[in-house]
Amino acid sequence: MRLKSFHAKSMSDAMRQVRDTLGDDAIIVNTHEEKSGGVKITAAVEQQAPMPESITNTAEVEESSVDAETIIELITDTMLKHRVPGSVSEKVISVVMTLPGKDPRKVLSAALKKTFSFEDLAHKKKHKPIILVGPPGAGKTLMAAKMAARAVLGGHKPAVITTDIARAGGIEQLSAFIKILSLPLLQAEDAKDLRAALTKVKDAAQIIIDTGGLNPFDPQEMKSLAKLINAGDMEPVLVLPGGIDAEESSEIAMTFEILGVKRLVPTRLDFSRHLGGILSAADRAGLSFTEGSHTPQVANGILQLTAEAMAGLLMPHSPKRR
């Protein structure tokens, strides 16, 4: 994959440059209006000549052949495969161009570390209550159970509260998980109930709050969530599934960011083929990656999302000497 940027006074002139240089098969990665009044288009195209098999298969690239240009092409191809928006992809590639190294996945990891924020939420010395928020079906309830299981396996006794009372089967699903861990499940219908529940479990090693899925574009539903978040000094964390459209995930993330969300927990990482949505959400809303869900198993079911782990999800096979 070949990536090239074009500058011109108008969009039509820039598009003409793209066609003349890269041909009609070029893919527009990003367009940007420059302060000078011109435009910039970044476009990509498959190599004109067939690439050696050792390069097209990222599992088998000879170390000696992985030069800087090849690394940029491989990472650009990875961004396109995951449907990463051009504005985000361009940020990553711009950093890649400044980094040394012969292993594309390690270079990608270093670029992600410079482009995004990664925080270790699980091992803070003093936990605030964590309230999991997000759209319906994002995996909040399963993530709450996984967090509780991790605490129990670590020798701690967490407290679990659910506000997901209206949804049919919501309490039953979480209760089934929590019962196995020999933990009680507290219920809170509104902010007043939540404050009372937080008072009861204030000495718990960790407090995990599961909320019902809501429409992030419904002002009334978001207002209700804001009241829950303000019921105490807690950490709102957005749970968002991988594989969804980048523009939609960005808009969802920005609505939750208004409520004070600063961290993102992606789910369905085990089978999501396109992760551009979660990268876009983190970029547009300024959210930090913390951990994610990459297995349906409750015990040991949380992946610590470091830059290295994210690079592994985006590029599962790192080029290596045959």
Secondary structure, 3 states (H helix, E strand, C coil): CEEEEEEECCHHHHHHHHHHHHCCCCEEEEEEECCCCCEEEEEEECCCCCCCHHHHCCCCCCHHHCCHHHHHHHHHHHHHHCCCCHHHHHHHHHHHCCCCCCCHHHHHHHHHHHHCCECCCCCCCCCCCEEEECCCCCCHHHHHHHHHHHHHHCCCCCEEEECCCCCCCHHHHHHHHHHHCCCCEEECCCHHHHHHHHHHCCCCCCEEEECCCCCCCCHHHHHHHHHHHCCCCCEEEEEEECCCCHHHHHHHHHHHHCCCCCEEEEECCCCCCCCHHHHHHHHHHCCEECEEECCCCCCCCEEECCHHHHHHHHCCCCCCCC
